[in-house]
Amino acid sequence: MSDERRREPTRWLVLGGVLALVLIGVGAEALLRAAPMIERPESLRVEDVPPLALAGVTLCTRRQDDPTADELRAQLTPDARIGSEQVMACPSAFDQLRVTFAGEVVGELLPRRGGVWAQVNDDDYALRVGPISGNRDLRGFNTGLAVWLPDGLHEQIDGLGRPGQRGDVVLLTGRLLRADPADGGGITLRADRLELLAPAVEVPPPLHVPQAIIAGVLALAAAIAGVRAWAVTRD
C-alpha cells in the first residue's frame, strides 16, 4: 500500500473531527439561543432585607495595619449587615466583628458535631431575580459565605437552593472570622441567630422541544464520530 493510501483514512479522520467540532460548536450556540427563559415573578424578590451598612466594595491589602481596613471597620456598627463581596475584598476589616448577613441557603447542609456547615449566597440570584438557570436577567457570578449553623438554628431550614429552586432566604447574625481553623483557615460566619425571610420557591425550567431535538442530534453525531474513530484506529 502506498503512502498516499495510508494517509487517506487519517486525512478523513482529521477532517471528520474538525467538522464534528464545528457542528458541536454551532449546535451548542443554537442550544443557548433556543433555550427558553423563565419570566421571573415579583415573588422571587425578597423583601424586608436590611440595607448594607457599607456602600460599594473596597479593596485592601493583607497587611494587618492597612488603613483602608481600619477605615471600613470604623464605619461598622454592631450587627451591621455586610455583603460577601465586601468581605472578600477586605477580610481584615470584618474579622471578629458581629455582623448580619442575608442570603439563600444553597447546595447541601454538611452535618458536623454540634451543627452544620452551609453555603449562603447573597448575590442578585438569591435576593432579587431567582436561580440563574433559565434566567433572562443575568447578573454576574454567584457569591456568598460559608456559614456555621449550630444545633437549634439549622433545623429551621426546609428548602435548599438548586437549579430548579430558590432556597430558603435567611437573615443571620453572628461573628465573622477571617481565618476559621475549623474550616481550614477559610472565611466563615459563625451564626447564633437565624430569621427566615422567605421560604423556598420552586422555579422549574420549562422543557423546550427544539432544544431537546438539537441535543439528541448532537449526541448521535458524537456517538457516530466516536465509533468511526475507533474503527479507523482498529484498521
N, C-alpha and C positions, 0 to 999 in steps of 0.2 A: 504494500500500500504506500502511495506517495505521501510526501509531507503535506501536500495540499489537501489530500483527502483526510488525513489525520486531523488537520486543523479545522475541517468543516464542522464537525459536531461541536467543537469548542466555540467556534465563532457564533453558531446559532444559540448555544447555551448562554453566551455573554449577551448577545442581542436580546434573547428572550428575558434574561434577568433584568436588563435595563428597561425593557418595555414593561415588565411587571412592576418595577419600582415606580415608573411614570404613572401607570394605571392606579397603583395604590395611592400615590400622592394626590392624583386628581380625584380619586374616589373618596379619600379622607376629607379633602376640601369640600366635596359635594355633600358628604355626611354632615359636616359642620354647618353648611349653608342651609341644608334641608331640615336640620333638627328643629322641632317645634319648641317654641319658647312659652313659658308659663307667664300669663299676666298676673303679677303679684297682687293679691288683695291687700287693702289697707290694714287688715287684721294682723298681717305679719310685722307691721311696725310696732315696736314695743314702746308703750307709753310709760310715764312715771319714772323714767331713768334720770337720776340726778345729773346735773351738768358737770363736766370735767372741771376740776379745780384749776388746771393749768391750760392755757391756750397754746395750741400747736405742739410741735415736737422739737426738743432742743438737744443737740448732741453735746457730749462732754467726753473727756479723756478718762482713762482708767486710773489716773493718779488720785491718791486719797485726798490731796489738797487742792483739787480742781475748783477754782472759784465759781465756775458755772454750776457745778453740782450744789455748792453751798447756797447760791442764789435761788436755785429752784427749791431747795429744801426749806428755805426761809419763807417761801410763799405758801407752803402747805400747812393746813390746819389739821388737827386730829380727825381721822375718819374721812378725809377729803377723798373724793372719787378721782381715781387715776386711770389712764389708759395703758394698754400693754405696749403700744409703740413708744410712748413716753418713757416707760420703764426700760425697754430695751435700748433706747438711745442714751440713757444716762442712769444706769442701775444704782450707782452710789448715792444719788440724790434721794432715793426712796428706801435705802437699806435700813431695816429695823423699825420703820415707821408703821403706825396703824393707819390703814387706808381702806377705802371702799372701792370695790371693783364689780362692774356689771357685765354679764356676758352669758353666752349659750353653752351649756354643758354638751360636749361632743365626744364622739368615739366610744370608749369603754371606761367604766369605773374599774380601777385596779385595787382590789382589796389588799390591805396590809393589816398588821396587828394594830388595833385601835382606830382604824378608819380606812379611807380610800384615797387614792390619787385620782384626780380628774383633770381633763383639759377643758378650760373655759375660754371661749373665743369672744372677743368684744368688737370684731370688725362689723362693717355695714351689713354683711350677710346674716350676722347674728341678731343685730338690733333693728335693722331697717327694711331690708329687701328680701329676706329669706334665703334658703340654700342656694349655692352657686350653680347647682345642676339645673340646666334648662332656664337659666336666668337671663332676661334681656338686659338687666341693669348690672353690668359688670363693674366692680369697684376694687380692683386690685386683688391682693392675696389675703388668705386667712391669717389672722393674728390673734394671739391670746397668751394666757399664762397657765403654768402648771399650778394646781391648787390642791392643798391637803385639806380634806374634809373629815374631821374626827367623827367617831360614833356619836349619833344624836343629830347630826346635820345631814349626812348623805342619804339617810332614809327618806328624806323629803323629795328626792329626785325620782321622777317617774319615767321621763322620756329623754332619750339621748339623741343628739343631732347626728344625722346621716344624710346621704344624697336625697332621699325622698321624705325627709322630715326635719323641721326646725325643732331642736330640742328645747328642754326647759330653759328659760332665761331667768337667771338668779342675780340677786344683789348680795354680794359677800362683803363682810368686814373682817379684817384680821391683820396680821403682821407680815409685812413683805420682807423676804430675805434675799439678799443679793447672791449669796453662795450657801445654799442649804446643804449641809453634809448628808442629810437623809435622801437627797435627790442627786447625789454625785456632784455637788457643787453648783447645781443649776439655780436659776432664779425661780422662787416659788412664793406663793401666798399661803400662809398658814391661817385658814379661816376659823373663826369662832362664832360667826353669826351668819345665817342664811335666810334670805327672804325671797319667795317665789314671785317674780314679776309677771311672767307669762308662761302658761303651760305649753307642752309640746304640741306642734301642729303638723299634720301630715301634708306634704306637698308633692304628690307623686307626679313625675314627668309623664306626659301623655305618650302613647305609642304612635309612632309615625310610620305608616306602611312603606312609603318610598325609602325611608332610611333603612328599614329592615331589609328591603329588597337589595339595596346597594351593598349592605353589609354581607348578605348572603352571596352575592356575585363576587365580591372581593375575597371572601373566604374560599369559594370554589376555585377562583383563579390562583390563589396562593397554594391550594392543595394540588392543582394540576402542575403548577410550576415546580413544586417540591418533588412530585412523582417523576416528572420529566428529568429533573436534575439527577435524581437517584439512578434513573435508568441509564442516562448518559455515562455517569461515572462507573456504573457496573460494566458497561461495554468497554 
